[in-house]
Amino acid sequence: MKKTFAFLITMLTLCSFNANAQSWQDLQWTNGNEMLYCEQLNKSQILLLGSGFFDAGYGYLLNIKKTGTDSYELKSASKPLTMPKDKDGLAYNILSNDCYNGESQLSWKRKEVRGMDVLLCYNQDGKLTSIYQQTSLDLREHAEDKIKEMFAGVYKDSKGRRYSFSSGDGSCVWADKDAEYIVCHNLGAPQYCIDVNNKYYGLVMTMKGMDIYEAEISDEDMDYKNTRLVASLTADKTIPRFANTSVYPCDTYAISMLNVNTLRLIRNEIYARKGWVFNDAELNKYFRSLPWYKPLGNNSKIELNEMELLNVSLLKYHEDMMK
């Protein structure tokens, strides 16, 4: 009976995705940096209408090619004769061979990855540049949630005082005292800057944990800059810091504001959680200092799941872009 029930649940889950996969109309995806709204023009053609924090009114006109039960390839199509308009009556600029971060000739795939319906965007060299996940949130809410997830955790300063940040309601512990934090924004875009007790602090991820700076906010454009180092925090060493990368796609907006060393750390932690043995002296020393790290001794036996493989590719691409 239990096996029959489990089989039915599995089939219902698969049918649910396949039903969604057959329809594209009114779906929306985001990579944290932009939101894509889907208009299905016909059975073989869609229009992804894009908007970001600082620009809007562009689109990707794509032909749909089914490649499997739960996967599609999307290829650039010719421009339509009539340019669609958004709700305010502004015409969209259709980018059939679009440019993204200086890259041209994008290719797209839609598929199910560990139960999530995602869009994968590749540049002309076949490198993964973005992972878009379906969302019901608006762009600001989604980006803010992803930034919270990035620095959520438990830390201690040099005096042993505890700092912790939730990824949900904004509650935190600040130097052993209960508090609340608010993510600051620059022209509507969330930043790695928080407001605690009406004071602004910039957060900088480090290999050991996180540096906290006093921050000044410009009244003119709401941009912030870090001024004085307040505390260097050490993260809880008993658990991996970025375990979500095994389950959820990395968010382009959240990782775009991290430095190259942090991206390298996040990428290599994916391998470390599997027991990878590192030849790099710095990485080897760092991960061997963590109680949860258990090296297997044979890297050839290590396998990453599909989400981990995608995140490794995405993080490596953004690392290389920063060098």
N, C-alpha and C positions, 0 to 999 in steps of 0.2 A: 504493500500500500504506500509506504514511504517513497519507494523508488518511482511508483507511478505518479505520485504528487510532485516529486522533484522534476520528473520528465515534463509534466504539464507546465510547471513554472518556467522551465527552460524554453519550451516552445512558445509560451506566451511572450517571454522577453524577446526572443528572436523575431516573432511576428510583429511585435511592437516596433522594433527598429526598422524592419523591412517595410512596414506600413508607412513610417515616417520617411523612409528613403525614397519611396515612390512619389511622394509629394514634396515639392520644394517651396510652394507658395507660402509667404509670410514667415518663413524661418529666419532666424537671425543668429549670426555667429560673431564672436569677438576674439581678438588676440590681446585685448587690453589697451591696444594703441588705436584701434579703429573698430567700428561696428559695421558689419555687412548685412544688409537687409535683402532678402531674396524675392524677386518677382519672376514667376514662371511664365514665360511668353508663349511657349507651346511644349509639346512632349519632349522636344530635343534641344530646347534653348532656354537659358535663364539669364537674368540680369541681376548681378550683385551690386546693390547701391551702397556706396561707402560714405562714412562720415567719421571724423576723428575729433580730437580735442581742439585742434587749431585749423582744420580745414573740412570741407564738406562739398557735396555736389559732384561726385565722380562715381564711375561705375565700371564694372567688368562684364562685358557681354561674352557669354561662354556657351559652347555647344556641349551637350551631355553625352557621354559614352559609358554605358554600363559595362563594368569589367568583372563583376562577380556578384554573389548574392547580396553583399553589403558594401560594395565599393563602386566608385565612379571615377572616370577621368573627365576633366573639364578643359576644353581647348578654346583659345581665343576665336571669336567669330567676327564676321564683317560688321561694320557699324550699321545700325538700323537707319532707315530714312528719316524717321521722326524721333527726335531726342526726347526721352521721357522727362517729366518734371517732378520735383519733390512737392511736398505739401504747401510750400510757400510759393510755388509757381516758378522756381528757379530751374533752369535746364541743367541736366547732368552732363558732365564731360565724360564721354564714353571712351575708355582706355582699352581697346581691343588687344594691343600689345603694350601693356602698362609698364610704367617704371615704378620701382619700389626700392627705396634706399639706393638709388643709382643703378639698380639692376633692371634689365629689360627682358622681354620674352618669358613671362611667368607661365608656369604650368600648375595646375591644381588637381587635387584628388580629394574625394569625399569617401570616408570609410568609417567603420566601427572599430574603435580601439578600446579594448577592455570595457565594453559596454557604453562607451561614449561616442556620440556622432560628431566627428570632427572634420574640418577642412584643412588640408595640408597645402601649403604654398611653397613652390620650388622656383629657384632662379634658373637662368639659362644654362648654368653649369650643373644643374641637378642637385644643388644644395638646398636643404630645408631652411627657409627663412622665417616661417611663421606657422604656428598651429592655432587654428581658430576653433573654439568650442561653442556649442549652442548655449544660449543663455536667455533668461527672461528679464535679467537686470538691465538697467541702462549702463552706458559706458563708464560713467563716473563711479557708480556703485560697484561694478565689477572690478575696475582697476583698484579701487580703495580696498576691497576685500582681498585681492591678490597681494597688495603691498603689506597688509596686516599679516597675512599668512607667512610672508617672507621673514619678518622679524619676530613673529610670535615665538614664545619660548620662555625659559627660565635662565637667568644670568646672575652673576655675582660680581661685585666690584672688588678692588684691592683690600678694602676694609671688611670684606665678608658680608656686606649688605646685599640683600636680595632685590632683584628687579625681575619682573615678569610681565608679559604682555599677552592678552588674549587675542585671538584672531576674529572674535565675534563682536561682543558688546562694547568694546572699548575700555574694559576694566583692566587695571594694571596694579602692580606693586612697585612703588618707586622708593628706593632706599629704605626698604622694610616697612613702608607705609602704604596702606591702601589708597588708590587714587583712580582717576579716569583720564584717558587720553583721547585727543581728537586728531585725526590725520589732517594736516594742512594742505591747501591747494594753491596752485599757481594758475590763475585764469581758468579755474574749474578742474584742472588736472591734479590728481593726488600726488604728493611728494613724500620722500623719506624724511619728513619733518613733522613733529607732533607738538601739540599743545597740552602741557601738563600743568595744572594749577595756574593757568594764565601765563605761563612762560613757554617760549618756543625752544625746541631742541631738535637738532639735526642728527639723524642716525646713519652711521656708516658701518656696514658689515665688514668684519675682519675674519681672519682665519681662526682666531681664538674665540671670537664672539661678536662684539659690537662696540664701537666708540660712540660716545654721546657728546655732542657739542652744544654749547649755547648758540642760538641762531637768531639772526635779525631778519625781520620781514619787511620788505619794501612796501610802503603804502601806495606807491605808484602802480606797480605791476604785480604785487603780492608774491614776488619771487623771494627766495630766502638764501642766505649765505651763512655758513658755519663760521663762528668766531673763535671761541675759547673751548678747549677740550675740558669736559666736566668729569668724565669717567671712562675708563677702559674696562669693559665687561667681559667676563669669561662665560661662555655658554655651558649649560649642563652637559657633561661629558658622558653621561650614562646612556643616552639615547642619540640616534642620528638626528642631525639638525634639519635635514631636508628630505625626510622620508616620503613626503607627498609626491616627489618626482617619480615614484614607482607607480602612482595611481592617476595623477592628474598632469595635464600638459603644462609646461612652463609658460608663463605669461610674458609676451614680448615687451609690454610696457614696463612691468615690474623689473625685469632683468636688464632693460635698457639703461636704468639708472644705477646699476651696480658696476663696480670696477672689474677689470679683466681677471684679477686674482680671485675675486669672489666667485665669478662664473666658473673659473677653473676648479675651485674647491667644490662647488655644487656638482659639477660634472663628474669629478673623480669620486665624490662620496657615493654616487650611484654604483660604481664598481666596488668601492670599499664595503658596502653593505652586503655584497655577494662574496666577499673574502678575497678580493683581488690583491695580489702581491705587487707592490710598486717598486720600480727600479729607481725612480726619482727620489733622491735622498730626503728632500724636504717633505714630500707627501708621505713617504715611508715613516719618517719620524713622527709626523703629525698623527697619522691614523693609528700607529702602534701605541700612542699615548691615550687612546680612547678605549674604555673597557668593553664596549660593544663590538669592536673590530676583531674578527676572528679570521686571520689569513688561512686560505685553504692550501696554498703551496703549489697549486696547479691551475694557472689561469686558463688553460685550454678547456677546462671542464665548466667554466663559468658561463652561464647563459642569462641574458637580460630579457625581460619581457618587452612587448612591442612598444609600450609607452615609454619605458626606460630608454630604448634604442632611439626613439624619436627625440626625447629630451636631450640625450647625449649629442645627437646631430645638431639640434637647434642651439644648444649652449656653445658648441664648438664653433658654429658659424658666427655667433655674436662675439665670441672671444677673438676670432680672427679679424672681424670688422673693427675691433677696438685697438688692435696692435698697429 
